[in-house]
Amino acid sequence: MATQSPLKVASQTASSVVSNIRDWAQQTMIAGRPVAWYLTGWRFAVIALIVAILLPLVPYGVYPDIQSLLVAMTSVFVYVMLALGLNVVVGYAGLLDLGYVAFFVIGAYTMAAGTFGSLLNFNEKPFNIPTYSFWLLLLVGALIAGVFGILLGAPTLRLRGDYLAIVTLGFGEIVPIVFQHIPTFYGSLGMTATPPSPVNTPLGLLSFTDPLNNAPFYYLALIFAVLVALGSFALRQSSIGRAWVAIREDETAAEASGVNLVRTKLLAYALGAFVGGLAGVLQAAFVPSVNPVNFQFQISITILAMIVLGGLGSIAGVILGAMVLQFLYVYVLQRINDPIHASFLVAPNASPLHFLSNVDFSSLNYLIFGILLVIMILARPQGLIPDARRRRELKGEGAAQEGVSAIGLLEQEEAGIGVGAPPDAMDETEYTGAGSDAQGREG
């Protein structure tokens, strides 16, 4: 009998564990309903939101490391916003963007320049500038990033594949270098942003006055992460969202169906960049030190990995992918060195894993991310929580019906008619919008 490969054994073990958990969730009842009912759809989102709201209220005596956890979760929420913003470009519109970090750094420097109080002129002498409100800079930073998103998207409208990736990669490399070499922004020394002013809220949730209390920044990041998630959902259900998906599936068919490619693509770039700038302003408010060396190409790749891990085009999947990778990096990997080094498998000189005693696991985040992605691509290429259409595509469940436009096909999907449904399952009178207009012109 042939010996199975370790990867296949691990895949089978993981599948068995997932199957057992699924069976338990379906058989265990709470208030007359199975656990699985509470862990699906909007119900799970509501439960997760309630837990997130109550997390800062955990007493120090119950969990002494609660402030460090809040710091980690604040960073997680910022990256959830970044992943959702890039998902508009990559997951919805299918436009590969490897320079998304550029909009992140633009938002951060907008916050720093608006609260630092002085900039350098051409003679490298400081001059005073007004200090603006955080809420104003939040909007200004997002708008400036959105404008640069349009500037990036305009020359790339005719590019696809590798050429598009190269152009966006170059843009992502240029922007941090520009900030690093412009004396006005203090070059490689960077700048320091001022935290937001206190906001009058119940229980002082957004006070920003106690440097040892990270709850205000946590709630601020949570609020904007929820708003961005709701906005992404609304966009996906809108006509522009359907146009993005039509472009992703077949650009030529989408254009023939009446989709304005120029306007639709530029809007995807602008909205994605807008969210990236928003996250950059929040990051600068939370971590006041803004230095161009902290905004490297790896950030763009990490955000893209979050989307692939969670599921392209899936809002829930992208949120989960961002939370898994970022929490793993900022919290788990920073705390596993001592437990692993002290374990009986590593600590003794004669132990089989003693070679790990000098390994710093906190510096291996990209290696671990790469391994996770390889496993996901082999075991579950559609992602942790895949988009329904993406899942059907990867499983090869049927093909588009003949004579149905790209927009019309998306409308069938929204109506609950799957890809590859028999002709009698469709009502041709329901073909509306750009698809029906195109068919009418052909008639």
Secondary structure, 3 states (H helix, E strand, C coil): CCCCCHHHHHHHHHHHHHHHHHHHHHHCEECCEEHHHHCCHHHHHHHHHHHHHHHHHCCCCCCCCHHHHHHHHHHHHHHHHHHHHHHHHHHHCCCCCCCCHHHHHHHHHHHHHHHHCEEECCCCCEEECCCCCHHHHHHHHHHHHHHHHHHHHHHHCCCCHHHHHHHHHHHHHHHHHHHHHCHHHCHHHCEECCCCCCCCCHHHCCCCCCCCCCHHHHHHHHHHHHHHHHHHHHHHHCHHHHHHHHHHHCHHHHHHCCCCHHHHHHHHHHHHHHHHHHHHHHHHHHCCEECHHHCCHHHHHHHHHHHHHHCCCCHHHHHHHHHHHHHHHHHHCCCCHHHHHHCCCCCCCCCCCHHHHHCCHHHCHHHHHHHHHHHHHHHCCCCCCCCHHHHHHHHCCCCCCCCCCHHHHHHHHHCCCCCCCCHHHCCHHHCCHHHHHHHHHHC
